[in-house]
Amino acid sequence: MSSYSPDPKRYSQIPYRHCGKNGLKLPPLSLGLWQNFGELNPLPQQTEILTAAFDAGITHFDLANNYGPPADAAEKNFGKIFQENFNSFRHELVISTKAGYYGWEGPYGDGGSRKYLLSSIERSLRHLQIDYVDIFYHHRPDPDTPLEETMQALDQIVRQGKALYIGLSNYSGEQTVEAASLLKSLGTPCLIHQPVYNMLNRKLESDLIPALRETQIGCIPFSPLAQGLLTNRYLKGIPEDSRVGRGSLFLKQNQITPKLLETVHKLDKIANNREQSLAQMALAWILRLPEITSVLIGASSVQQLHQNIDCLKNLKFSEAELKEIDQILD
Ligand SMILES: NC(=O)c1ccc[n+]([C@@H]2O[C@H](COP(=O)([O-])OP(=O)(O)OC[C@H]3O[C@@H](n4cnc5c(N)ncnc54)[C@H](OP(=O)(O)O)[C@@H]3O)[C@@H](O)[C@H]2O)c1
């Protein structure tokens, strides 16, 4: 039995935002469990990050069936940590999970079929040791499954009481409008979209934002720090304990080019003038868009988490700063 007792002041610290036109509110920063909550990171360290987040008012934790490494591990670890520390606070938490990428071997462990999605939510709930998730996402569009089948499966998951809301991830603007219209006609409107968005990847601005305005669904961008590239992490080489140093499959040494470092150094200078770290400025820059509900961060330590939360102390950008950032990113 844990002795964890959350900070009683946790709700006085940050303003919550509505998911588009929906009733649900999320904190401006949410915590994702993609890479730091698998078998490589000790459970006490994971617990420390999750409880520090909740203490700071971060009520939303984001998972997926394939998070780890290996796949399933993050959900299983979260389940253990939840039972020990958060069981009495289930009603104060928004827990999400997803299916859509490779989940398990065989013909039913990938894609967007009814079979895969309904099986996956069952497995996820078992791993997470909870009765329902707050948000269930289709993780990526599946060109080989009719969109109607995928949306009907998502609707059914809500009707079964296994999820409160539905989200879409990695869908293009056009796909989002079509999927949102199907979900609405089924009576389960889409709550939120989870796209990639950061200073190094701005596709969302031209593609997805118009679709989000049209459908009025919320938006929670992932990899806001480009997995650590938009921080001081790699400015003086590659630390052994970093995502690149630990040999992540998703962030490789060859992505740290001289051109990238030049860009990062220039951005770092602007951040310093704003009396922020580069990570803080990169997060604040995403929150400048009114369509953004929350920013989905990853953190490998409590220090990173606290530093990132402090971005909320300065979310304002002058026109000159925004112009200079645009010029650097051009
Ligand atoms: N829907 C999707 O397809 C999809 C895809 C990817 C991610 N996601 C979600 O988005 C979440 C966040 O993604 P992400 O982990 O790529 O986010 P991120 O915030 O861009 O990167 C997190 C990493 O950046 C480094 N970092 C964070 N704060 C730092 C700081 N203040 N100073 C220095 N370094 C710092 C850490 O790297 P080190 O580990 O090197 O310390 C940390 O692990 C995931 O957990 C997941 O929930 C969704």
The ligand as an SDF file (V2000), in Angstrom:
LIG
                    3D

 48 52  0  0  0  0  0  0  0  0999 V2000
   -0.1610    9.3520  -31.3800 N   0  0  0  0  0  0  0  0  0  0  0  0
    1.0540    9.0670  -31.7740 C   0  0  0  0  0  0  0  0  0  0  0  0
    1.2900    8.5040  -32.8440 O   0  0  0  0  0  0  0  0  0  0  0  0
    2.1930    9.4130  -30.8480 C   0  0  0  0  0  0  0  0  0  0  0  0
    3.5200    9.3150  -31.2800 C   0  0  0  0  0  0  0  0  0  0  0  0
    4.5340    9.7060  -30.3970 C   0  0  0  0  0  0  0  0  0  0  0  0
    4.2220   10.1570  -29.1210 C   0  0  0  0  0  0  0  0  0  0  0  0
    2.9190   10.2050  -28.7230 N   0  0  0  0  0  0  0  0  0  0  0  0
    2.5440   10.6550  -27.3600 C   0  0  0  0  0  0  0  0  0  0  0  0
    3.1920   11.8890  -27.0630 O   0  0  0  0  0  0  0  0  0  0  0  0
    3.9450   11.7570  -25.8500 C   0  0  0  0  0  0  0  0  0  0  0  0
    5.1420   12.6410  -25.8810 C   0  0  0  0  0  0  0  0  0  0  0  0
    5.9850   12.2940  -26.9830 O   0  0  0  0  0  0  0  0  0  0  0  0
    7.5370   12.4840  -26.8580 P   0  0  0  0  0  0  0  0  0  0  0  0
    8.0470   11.6940  -25.7020 O   0  0  0  0  0  0  0  0  0  0  0  0
    8.1410   12.3010  -28.1840 O   0  0  0  0  0  0  0  0  0  0  0  0
    7.5500   14.0410  -26.4200 O   0  0  0  0  0  0  0  0  0  0  0  0
    8.6700   15.1550  -26.3540 P   0  0  0  0  0  0  0  0  0  0  0  0
    8.2210   16.0080  -25.2220 O   0  0  0  0  0  0  0  0  0  0  0  0
    8.8610   15.7600  -27.6820 O   0  0  0  0  0  0  0  0  0  0  0  0
   10.0240   14.3900  -25.9740 O   0  0  0  0  0  0  0  0  0  0  0  0
   10.2390   13.8920  -24.6970 C   0  0  0  0  0  0  0  0  0  0  0  0
   11.7270   13.7200  -24.4480 C   0  0  0  0  0  0  0  0  0  0  0  0
   12.3720   14.9780  -24.5530 O   0  0  0  0  0  0  0  0  0  0  0  0
   13.3600   15.1150  -23.5470 C   0  0  0  0  0  0  0  0  0  0  0  0
   12.9760   16.2130  -22.6480 N   0  0  0  0  0  0  0  0  0  0  0  0
   11.7460   16.4890  -22.1600 C   0  0  0  0  0  0  0  0  0  0  0  0
   11.7740   17.6040  -21.4000 N   0  0  0  0  0  0  0  0  0  0  0  0
   13.0610   18.0350  -21.4140 C   0  0  0  0  0  0  0  0  0  0  0  0
   13.7210   19.1260  -20.8220 C   0  0  0  0  0  0  0  0  0  0  0  0
   13.0660   20.0320  -20.0800 N   0  0  0  0  0  0  0  0  0  0  0  0
   15.0640   19.2700  -21.0340 N   0  0  0  0  0  0  0  0  0  0  0  0
   15.7360   18.3720  -21.7890 C   0  0  0  0  0  0  0  0  0  0  0  0
   15.1650   17.3060  -22.3850 N   0  0  0  0  0  0  0  0  0  0  0  0
   13.8280   17.1460  -22.1950 C   0  0  0  0  0  0  0  0  0  0  0  0
   13.4110   13.7800  -22.8210 C   0  0  0  0  0  0  0  0  0  0  0  0
   14.3630   13.0000  -23.5050 O   0  0  0  0  0  0  0  0  0  0  0  0
   15.3900   12.0330  -22.7550 P   0  0  0  0  0  0  0  0  0  0  0  0
   14.6240   10.7510  -22.6590 O   0  0  0  0  0  0  0  0  0  0  0  0
   16.5280   12.0050  -23.7050 O   0  0  0  0  0  0  0  0  0  0  0  0
   15.7110   12.6220  -21.4240 O   0  0  0  0  0  0  0  0  0  0  0  0
   12.0340   13.2240  -23.0510 C   0  0  0  0  0  0  0  0  0  0  0  0
   11.9930   11.8210  -22.9670 O   0  0  0  0  0  0  0  0  0  0  0  0
    4.2430   10.2570  -25.7900 C   0  0  0  0  0  0  0  0  0  0  0  0
    4.5800    9.8200  -24.4950 O   0  0  0  0  0  0  0  0  0  0  0  0
    2.9340    9.6800  -26.2780 C   0  0  0  0  0  0  0  0  0  0  0  0
    1.9810    9.7140  -25.2220 O   0  0  0  0  0  0  0  0  0  0  0  0
    1.9040    9.8630  -29.5710 C   0  0  0  0  0  0  0  0  0  0  0  0
  1  2  1  0
  2  3  2  0
  2  4  1  0
  4  5  1  0
  4 48  2  0
  5  6  2  0
  6  7  1  0
  7  8  2  0
  8  9  1  0
  8 48  1  0
  9 10  1  0
  9 46  1  0
 10 11  1  0
 11 12  1  0
 11 44  1  0
 12 13  1  0
 13 14  1  0
 14 15  2  0
 14 16  1  0
 14 17  1  0
 17 18  1  0
 18 19  2  0
 18 20  1  0
 18 21  1  0
 21 22  1  0
 22 23  1  0
 23 24  1  0
 23 42  1  0
 24 25  1  0
 25 26  1  0
 25 36  1  0
 26 27  1  0
 26 35  1  0
 27 28  2  0
 28 29  1  0
 29 30  1  0
 29 35  2  0
 30 31  1  0
 30 32  2  0
 32 33  1  0
 33 34  2  0
 34 35  1  0
 36 37  1  0
 36 42  1  0
 37 38  1  0
 38 39  2  0
 38 40  1  0
 38 41  1  0
 42 43  1  0
 44 45  1  0
 44 46  1  0
 46 47  1  0
M  CHG  2   8   1  16  -1
M  END
$$$$
